[in-house]
Amino acid sequence: MRRSPTFKISKPASRRLVARMEIIERLQRKRPEIVHLFDELVKIVPEGVYLTQLKEIGNKLEYTGCPVQHPGIDVHAEHRRVRVDG
């Protein structure tokens, strides 16, 4: 029966690895929140607007967008803040 090889990792490398694993776990826990957020964005952003920037500030989401075909939409989408509860 073959044994799996074992590796020795230095303490700093081990700490970095654990930190990366924690980041991955945190992102995986937040995945449903992100899906919900994008579902809500589809409802909020007017038709004919594409987003150029998305920024999270505390519990708020700030987005900037540009109109695709409708010149009047840019006033609405230029700078709108949306509260993100979570």
Backbone as CSV, one residue per row, in Angstrom:
resi,resn,N_x,N_y,N_z,CA_x,CA_y,CA_z,C_x,C_y,C_z
1,MET,0.837,-1.176,0.000,0.000,0.000,0.000,0.888,1.246,0.000
2,ARG,0.633,2.166,-0.923,1.443,3.386,-1.025,0.934,4.451,-0.078
3,ARG,1.857,5.154,0.491,1.502,6.257,1.388,1.628,7.561,0.621
4,SER,0.759,8.497,0.947,0.845,9.821,0.334,2.087,10.513,0.862
5,PRO,2.755,11.261,0.010,3.947,11.978,0.480,3.548,13.086,1.463
6,THR,4.410,13.330,2.399,4.174,14.423,3.346,5.158,15.540,3.037
7,PHE,4.717,16.757,3.264,5.532,17.919,2.977,5.706,18.728,4.240
8,LYS,6.888,19.258,4.406,7.136,20.170,5.514,6.980,21.587,4.987
9,ILE,6.207,22.400,5.702,5.969,23.784,5.303,6.435,24.675,6.439
10,SER,7.115,25.733,6.073,7.574,26.666,7.099,6.376,27.343,7.749
11,LYS,6.568,27.868,8.946,5.471,28.541,9.657,4.932,29.738,8.876
12,PRO,5.770,30.612,8.309,5.216,31.738,7.535,4.407,31.255,6.325
13,ALA,4.891,30.216,5.648,4.155,29.685,4.504,2.841,29.064,4.957
14,SER,2.867,28.404,6.099,1.660,27.803,6.647,0.635,28.877,6.988
15,ARG,1.088,29.984,7.586,0.171,31.084,7.933,-0.443,31.693,6.673
16,ARG,0.365,31.851,5.631,-0.160,32.399,4.368,-1.199,31.467,3.760
17,LEU,-0.918,30.185,3.816,-1.852,29.193,3.279,-3.172,29.225,4.053
18,VAL,-3.103,29.276,5.361,-4.312,29.335,6.189,-5.087,30.622,5.897
19,ALA,-4.383,31.732,5.731,-5.044,33.007,5.425,-5.775,32.916,4.079
20,ARG,-5.149,32.305,3.099,-5.793,32.140,1.789,-7.020,31.249,1.895
21,MET,-6.915,30.169,2.669,-8.048,29.270,2.851,-9.209,29.997,3.521
22,GLU,-8.922,30.860,4.490,-9.972,31.619,5.160,-10.648,32.585,4.197
23,ILE,-9.877,33.213,3.322,-10.454,34.122,2.321,-11.381,33.346,1.394
24,ILE,-10.956,32.186,0.949,-11.777,31.362,0.056,-13.067,30.955,0.756
25,GLU,-12.977,30.542,2.007,-14.169,30.152,2.760,-15.123,31.332,2.915
26,ARG,-14.591,32.515,3.205,-15.422,33.707,3.377,-16.127,34.053,2.057
27,LEU,-15.412,33.972,0.953,-16.016,34.248,-0.348,-17.108,33.233,-0.681
28,GLN,-16.885,31.989,-0.337,-17.892,30.960,-0.603,-19.149,31.200,0.234
29,ARG,-18.984,31.679,1.467,-20.149,31.990,2.306,-20.924,33.174,1.751
30,LYS,-20.217,34.131,1.131,-20.862,35.334,0.602,-21.477,35.123,-0.778
31,ARG,-21.207,34.020,-1.421,-21.680,33.799,-2.788,-23.185,34.023,-2.937
32,PRO,-24.041,33.476,-2.066,-25.480,33.726,-2.226,-25.831,35.219,-2.126
33,GLU,-25.121,35.970,-1.298,-25.359,37.403,-1.180,-25.068,38.110,-2.499
34,ILE,-23.992,37.722,-3.150,-23.602,38.356,-4.398,-24.622,38.057,-5.488
35,VAL,-25.104,36.833,-5.543,-26.123,36.463,-6.526,-27.376,37.299,-6.298
36,HIS,-27.801,37.433,-5.037,-28.977,38.241,-4.702,-28.750,39.700,-5.087
37,LEU,-27.564,40.212,-4.816,-27.236,41.595,-5.149,-27.385,41.843,-6.647
38,PHE,-26.838,40.969,-7.474,-26.947,41.158,-8.914,-28.382,40.999,-9.408
39,ASP,-29.154,40.130,-8.777,-30.577,40.030,-9.119,-31.287,41.352,-8.845
40,GLU,-30.968,41.998,-7.720,-31.578,43.280,-7.384,-31.095,44.395,-8.315
41,LEU,-29.828,44.358,-8.689,-29.299,45.376,-9.605,-30.050,45.374,-10.931
42,VAL,-30.402,44.193,-11.407,-31.144,44.088,-12.659,-32.477,44.830,-12.537
43,LYS,-33.088,44.794,-11.347,-34.371,45.464,-11.134,-34.210,46.980,-10.999
44,ILE,-33.075,47.436,-10.475,-32.866,48.851,-10.167,-32.344,49.646,-11.357
45,VAL,-31.386,49.089,-12.065,-30.737,49.810,-13.166,-31.709,49.884,-14.340
46,PRO,-31.966,51.081,-14.850,-32.906,51.225,-15.962,-32.440,50.493,-17.219
47,GLU,-33.402,50.072,-18.008,-33.092,49.422,-19.277,-32.351,50.416,-20.167
48,GLY,-31.366,49.959,-20.873,-30.604,50.830,-21.749,-29.402,51.459,-21.075
49,VAL,-29.065,50.978,-19.874,-27.904,51.498,-19.141,-26.948,50.340,-18.897
50,TYR,-25.665,50.602,-19.091,-24.679,49.606,-18.686,-23.812,50.213,-17.591
51,LEU,-23.394,49.373,-16.670,-22.606,49.842,-15.527,-21.136,49.924,-15.908
52,THR,-20.503,51.008,-15.483,-19.075,51.180,-15.727,-18.268,51.008,-14.454
53,GLN,-18.930,51.176,-13.297,-18.218,51.030,-12.028,-19.199,50.592,-10.956
54,LEU,-18.735,49.730,-10.066,-19.505,49.247,-8.938,-18.590,49.298,-7.733
55,LYS,-19.020,50.006,-6.665,-18.149,50.171,-5.504,-18.973,49.977,-4.233
56,GLU,-18.443,49.200,-3.282,-19.093,48.995,-1.995,-18.464,49.946,-0.978
57,ILE,-19.318,50.734,-0.332,-18.871,51.668,0.697,-19.688,51.373,1.947
58,GLY,-19.077,50.672,2.903,-19.824,50.266,4.096,-20.954,49.339,3.697
59,ASN,-22.191,49.723,4.061,-23.339,48.902,3.687,-24.070,49.493,2.485
60,LYS,-23.392,50.346,1.723,-23.976,50.951,0.529,-23.218,50.502,-0.715
61,LEU,-23.946,50.475,-1.810,-23.358,50.133,-3.084,-23.513,51.339,-3.987
62,GLU,-22.418,51.771,-4.565,-22.436,52.919,-5.456,-22.114,52.427,-6.856
63,TYR,-22.957,52.818,-7.798,-22.655,52.417,-9.163,-22.695,53.617,-10.087
64,THR,-21.929,53.516,-11.150,-21.888,54.528,-12.191,-22.197,53.822,-13.495
65,GLY,-23.017,54.469,-14.325,-23.394,53.833,-15.573,-23.508,54.836,-16.697
66,CYS,-23.636,54.310,-17.882,-23.783,55.129,-19.087,-24.962,54.603,-19.890
67,PRO,-25.673,55.517,-20.554,-26.785,55.059,-21.395,-26.266,54.426,-22.677
68,VAL,-27.003,53.461,-23.148,-26.643,52.831,-24.411,-27.275,53.608,-25.557
69,GLN,-28.587,53.924,-25.433,-29.292,54.582,-26.519,-30.065,55.826,-26.091
70,HIS,-30.356,55.965,-24.806,-31.251,57.011,-24.347,-30.486,58.111,-23.612
71,PRO,-30.353,59.313,-24.200,-29.573,60.378,-23.582,-30.105,60.820,-22.221
72,GLY,-31.385,60.707,-21.949,-31.956,61.161,-20.679,-31.666,60.242,-19.512
73,ILE,-31.252,59.023,-19.770,-31.034,58.045,-18.707,-29.776,58.359,-17.902
74,ASP,-28.775,58.998,-18.514,-27.498,59.198,-17.812,-27.673,60.028,-16.555
75,VAL,-28.656,60.899,-16.481,-28.896,61.674,-15.265,-29.296,60.737,-14.144
76,HIS,-30.124,59.745,-14.462,-30.581,58.794,-13.450,-29.455,57.857,-13.002
77,ALA,-28.689,57.355,-13.949,-27.702,56.321,-13.643,-26.318,56.866,-13.351
78,GLU,-26.094,58.146,-13.557,-24.770,58.729,-13.375,-24.207,58.431,-11.987
79,HIS,-25.032,58.638,-10.959,-24.508,58.480,-9.603,-25.667,58.162,-8.672
80,ARG,-25.906,56.892,-8.426,-27.014,56.480,-7.575,-26.476,55.569,-6.504
81,ARG,-26.956,55.737,-5.301,-26.507,54.896,-4.193,-27.635,53.973,-3.776
82,VAL,-27.276,52.735,-3.517,-28.249,51.732,-3.142,-27.792,51.105,-1.839
83,ARG,-28.695,50.962,-0.888,-28.347,50.342,0.389,-28.329,48.833,0.235
84,VAL,-27.303,48.223,0.781,-27.151,46.771,0.745,-27.267,46.272,2.171
85,ASP,-28.333,45.577,2.485,-28.508,45.003,3.827,-27.958,43.593,3.829
86,GLY,-27.274,43.244,4.903,-26.754,41.880,4.907,-26.065,41.525,6.115
